């Protein structure tokens, strides 16, 4: 049965590749020796169909930007709101029937699945590639090709209560000192909290010492090479275990408990993401501040997972050159900043990300800096086999089990799961 499924997937991928190659050959004839896809000598379509995420502030910001593109080009943009987590499945049904979009919107960690299904074509950014944050470009690179135009970047960092700690801890030693001095579990008071049994948030402390999920070289991911039980990963796990052992973080901690205690003013520092800024600020006001994650004892910055929301080019689009032009327009510096101001999400455009409007925002700047130290979450389908084994491993580590043994068992489970799912390199 696995062989039948594998053959079916190969056929789908081949169809997607052939679909991608055909229009590109025509484009090459038009643009001759030019470095990037252009709209020169390509007839304008009357409209482009664009699927956006169904969220009000995002739609408001994008409506403004889309109108500007229509004013510039005369091309109408038909904006269709579809939850971004439902878009791939819907394209698989609507695309072959000619009812799908020219452009759609996705979190980058779904790119591998989308490409394997043949739903998206690579995007030729040419020289414009340098306009985007490098981590964001890495995130949308799959099998050596660019499969999206990055729009939004996000990662997590350190929040702190200035009434309890006037300045952000610069090093892990500083953070542990705060944890020791400010923690009184009997009174529900803590110096430092995080979801320390959640692999998404714990990964930076593995990676900062040399751990990694899958070996990645220039966008080529080797899923047979897993670095979650190497010496660096074990050292990170030992650090995490010490937080539980020393009583800094309770074993029963979860997001709701952590958020509630921090909003009450009972916690000096926490690790969380920018999606909580509004809630935390409502509770703490000017006492709230952010910073990048503290430097580890080896002098390395913890490498947080970076998520990227990206525009993707539908393999079924008949307007690929203009769709690419549209995506580059939406993600330029001016429009990225407008989206940030209205929707509140950090831009992947490098000039926008380092613009004074963001650098001078004390609640955003810490996350913008942390992105420079982060790495994209793997976008290969095999990543789905990592979460549960690593989550279970962290539960055992929190209870005091041997980190090396636990991680080796987790890696073996991941390998077995990948093999059972028919995955490979």
Buried (B, 14 or more C-beta within 10 A) or exposed (E): EEEEEEEEBEEBBEBBBEBBEEBBEEBEEBBEEEEEBBBEEBEBBEBBBBBBBBBEEBBEBBEEBBEBBEEEBEBBBEBBBBEBEEBBEBBBEBBEEEEBBBBBBBBBBBBBBBBBBBBBBBBBBBEBBEBBBEBBBBBBBBBEBBBBBBBBBBBBBBBBBBEBBEEBBEEBEBBBBBBEEBBEEEEEBBBBBBBBBBBBBBBBBBBBBBBBBBBBEEBEBEBBEBBBBBEBBBBBBBBBBEBBEEBBBBEEBEEEBBBEBBBEBBBBBBBBBBEBBEEBBEBBEEBBBBBBBBBBEEEBBBBBBBBBBBBBBBBBBEBBBBBBBBBBBBBBBEBBBBBBEBBBBBBBBBBBBBBEEBEEBEBBBBBBBBBBBBBBBBBBBBBBBBEBBBBBBBEBBBEEBBBBEBBBBBBEBBBEBBEEBEBEE
